[in-house]
Each structure stands twice: as C-alpha cells, then as structure tokens.
C-alpha cells in the first residue's frame, strides 16, 4: 500500500462509499421519523366514532410531549371517561377510573397561557388543587367556560368529531358515570 495511486484510489473509494451510504439512509428513513414533521394530532377511537384533537406544543410543550409519550405506550387504550358533566366537560385519563390516579411518570408543572381560551372543544390537563399536579388526566370542553382561563393547562383542541364527544355518556350532575364510555384506542398522527 505504498503506491500513492493505490492509496488515493482507496481514499476516494471510501469517500464515495460513505456518501452513497448517507444518501441510502436518507432514502430509507423510517416513515415514523418522517411523519414527525408536522402538527401532532391525538386520534381517539370512541364507541360512536373518531375524534381528532390537534395538539398545541406551542402552548404546552411538556403536556403535549406527555400525551404523545403515554399514547405511544398504549396508556390511554381502554381508559374510561369517569367524570362527564352535561353542558360542561368530559374527563378521562385515569387508569383507576376514579379520578384519583395517573401514570407512573412525575407530575407536570403548569403551562398556563393567555392566547387560547376555554371554549367548546378545548382539551386541557386535569389536576388537583395544586397547579403543578397534572399527570395523565385531561378534559374536553362541551361548552365555553371562561372562568377556567389561566387555571388549567390547555394542550389541544378538537378539530373533527365534536359530535362524537357530545355522545360520551354523561353522569348524574357531578357524580361519577355509571358504566362509563371508554377510549377504545388512542394514536398519534402528524399532519
């Protein structure tokens, strides 16, 4: 390998091979990685149809990341809407179905905003009296509730299927729902 032409040919060959390998990897990039380019949507399959919730990472990046992470683990599949108040909201995301549970991940700090308001179709993090106690629970608004502005973290909004949300089985007043509806499956897609 002392011949300079042989050595140069080998170096050029390695460079060409490296460039070819790089472009080959770009062509066969998994769809999941390419799909992550775009706005994330949380797709819920309920008994009456599909609900498309546009996630809002620009408002609540940590809450959106949590929803994506839990969804990709299958956490929300089979979870019930344990608290559903007619004319107000439908709450779910508790694996115990009692309103007292959450995931095994740490609670999240509040990500309140002043640009998005609690209107029909807004999705927000449910929490205890501690603003920094949101975990996996969420609620979907049936109607406007401006008194909630700045009190709960908004992380999504229904963009299709609000008629399906309206059909979620309601409780008697503020009481837990008897034989509640559930999330059949939850997935993430990017648009």
C-alpha positions as CSV (number, residue, x, y, z in Angstrom):
1,X,0.0,0.0,0.0
2,X,3.0,2.3,-0.5
3,X,1.9,3.2,-4.0
4,X,0.4,6.7,-3.9
5,X,-2.1,6.0,-6.7
6,X,-3.4,2.9,-4.8
7,X,-3.7,4.8,-1.6
8,X,-5.5,7.8,-3.3
9,X,-7.9,5.3,-5.1
10,X,-8.7,3.7,-1.7
11,X,-9.4,7.1,-0.1
12,X,-11.6,8.2,-2.9
13,X,-13.4,4.8,-2.8
14,X,-14.1,5.2,0.9
15,X,-15.4,8.7,0.5
16,X,-17.7,7.6,-2.4
17,X,-18.9,4.7,-0.3
18,X,-19.6,7.0,2.7
19,X,-21.6,9.4,0.6
20,X,-23.5,6.6,-1.0
21,X,-24.3,5.1,2.4
22,X,-25.5,8.5,3.7
23,X,-27.9,9.0,0.7
24,X,-29.1,5.4,1.0
25,X,-30.1,6.1,4.7
26,X,-31.9,9.3,3.7
27,X,-34.0,7.3,1.1
28,X,-35.0,4.6,3.5
29,X,-35.6,6.7,6.6
30,X,-38.5,5.1,8.6
31,X,-41.9,6.7,8.0
32,X,-42.3,7.4,11.7
33,X,-39.3,9.7,11.7
34,X,-40.6,11.5,8.6
35,X,-44.2,11.6,9.9
36,X,-43.0,13.6,13.0
37,X,-42.7,16.5,10.6
38,X,-46.0,18.4,11.0
39,X,-48.6,19.2,13.6
40,X,-49.3,16.3,16.0
41,X,-52.9,15.1,16.3
42,X,-54.3,12.8,19.0
43,X,-56.8,10.4,17.4
44,X,-59.3,8.9,19.8
45,X,-61.5,6.0,18.7
46,X,-64.7,6.1,20.8
47,X,-67.8,3.9,20.6
48,X,-69.5,6.3,18.3
49,X,-66.6,7.2,16.0
50,X,-63.3,9.1,15.7
51,X,-62.2,12.3,17.5
52,X,-59.3,14.3,16.0
53,X,-57.6,16.5,18.6
54,X,-54.9,18.9,17.3
55,X,-52.1,19.1,19.9
56,X,-50.7,22.5,20.7
57,X,-47.0,22.2,21.5
58,X,-46.5,25.9,21.1
59,X,-48.7,26.5,24.1
60,X,-47.8,23.5,26.3
61,X,-44.8,21.6,25.1
62,X,-44.4,19.4,28.2
63,X,-48.0,18.4,28.3
64,X,-48.1,17.6,24.6
65,X,-45.0,15.5,25.0
66,X,-46.6,13.6,27.9
67,X,-49.7,12.8,25.9
68,X,-47.6,11.6,22.9
69,X,-45.4,9.5,25.2
70,X,-48.3,7.9,27.0
71,X,-50.2,7.3,23.8
72,X,-47.2,5.6,22.2
73,X,-47.1,3.3,25.2
74,X,-50.8,2.4,24.8
75,X,-51.6,4.0,28.1
76,X,-54.9,5.6,27.0
77,X,-56.3,2.5,25.3
78,X,-59.3,1.3,27.4
79,X,-59.3,4.3,29.8
80,X,-62.8,5.5,30.7
81,X,-64.4,8.9,30.9
82,X,-65.0,8.7,34.6
83,X,-66.4,12.3,35.1
84,X,-68.7,13.7,32.4
85,X,-70.9,16.7,33.2
86,X,-73.6,17.6,30.7
87,X,-73.0,21.0,29.2
88,X,-69.6,21.3,30.8
89,X,-66.9,18.7,30.1
90,X,-65.8,15.0,29.8
91,X,-62.9,14.0,31.9
92,X,-60.7,10.9,31.4
93,X,-57.1,9.7,31.6
94,X,-57.2,7.9,34.9
95,X,-56.2,4.3,34.8
96,X,-58.1,3.6,38.0
97,X,-61.3,5.1,36.6
98,X,-61.8,7.0,39.9
99,X,-60.3,10.4,39.2
100,X,-57.6,9.8,41.7
101,X,-55.0,8.1,39.5
102,X,-52.4,8.9,36.9
103,X,-49.4,7.4,35.1
104,X,-46.2,6.4,36.8
105,X,-44.5,9.5,35.4
106,X,-43.8,12.6,37.5
107,X,-46.4,15.3,37.6
108,X,-46.1,18.3,35.3
109,X,-45.6,22.0,36.0
110,X,-48.5,24.2,34.8
111,X,-48.1,25.7,31.3
112,X,-50.9,28.3,31.5
113,X,-51.3,30.7,28.6
114,X,-53.3,33.8,27.7
115,X,-53.8,33.2,24.0
116,X,-56.1,30.2,24.0
117,X,-59.4,30.3,25.9
118,X,-61.7,27.6,27.4
119,X,-64.1,27.3,24.5
120,X,-66.1,24.3,23.2
121,X,-63.7,21.6,22.0
122,X,-60.7,22.7,24.0
123,X,-58.7,19.9,25.7
124,X,-56.8,20.6,28.9
125,X,-54.9,18.9,31.7
126,X,-57.0,17.9,34.7
127,X,-55.2,18.3,38.1
128,X,-55.7,18.6,41.8
129,X,-55.8,21.9,43.7
130,X,-52.0,22.1,43.1
131,X,-51.5,23.8,39.7
132,X,-48.3,21.7,39.2
133,X,-50.1,18.3,39.7
134,X,-51.2,17.4,36.1
135,X,-50.2,13.9,35.1
136,X,-52.3,11.9,32.6
137,X,-55.8,13.1,33.1
138,X,-57.5,15.5,30.7
139,X,-60.9,17.0,30.0
140,X,-62.7,18.1,26.8
141,X,-65.0,21.1,26.9
142,X,-68.6,20.7,25.8
143,X,-69.2,24.4,26.1
144,X,-67.3,27.7,26.8
145,X,-66.0,28.2,30.3
146,X,-64.1,31.5,30.5
147,X,-63.7,31.2,34.3
148,X,-61.2,28.4,33.7
149,X,-58.8,30.6,31.7
150,X,-55.4,30.7,33.3
151,X,-56.4,28.0,35.8
152,X,-55.7,24.8,33.7
153,X,-53.2,24.0,31.0
154,X,-54.7,23.9,27.5
155,X,-52.9,21.5,25.3
156,X,-55.2,20.6,22.5
157,X,-58.5,21.3,20.6
158,X,-61.0,19.1,18.8
159,X,-60.8,19.7,15.1
160,X,-63.1,16.9,14.0
161,X,-65.5,14.6,15.8
162,X,-67.0,17.0,18.3
163,X,-70.4,15.4,17.6
164,X,-68.8,12.2,18.8
165,X,-67.6,13.9,22.0
166,X,-71.1,15.1,22.6
167,X,-72.3,11.5,22.7
168,X,-70.0,10.4,25.6
169,X,-72.2,9.0,28.3
170,X,-72.9,11.7,31.0
171,X,-73.1,11.3,34.7
172,X,-75.9,12.5,37.0
173,X,-74.8,16.0,37.7
174,X,-71.3,16.0,39.1
175,X,-71.5,12.3,40.1
176,X,-69.2,9.6,38.6
177,X,-70.5,8.0,35.4
178,X,-72.1,4.6,35.9
179,X,-70.7,2.1,33.2
180,X,-68.7,4.9,31.5
181,X,-67.7,5.1,27.9
182,X,-64.0,4.4,27.2
183,X,-61.3,5.3,24.8
184,X,-61.1,2.2,22.5
185,X,-57.8,3.3,21.2
186,X,-55.6,6.4,21.0
187,X,-52.9,7.1,18.4
188,X,-50.7,10.0,17.3
189,X,-50.5,11.2,13.7
190,X,-48.8,14.1,12.2
191,X,-50.3,16.5,9.6
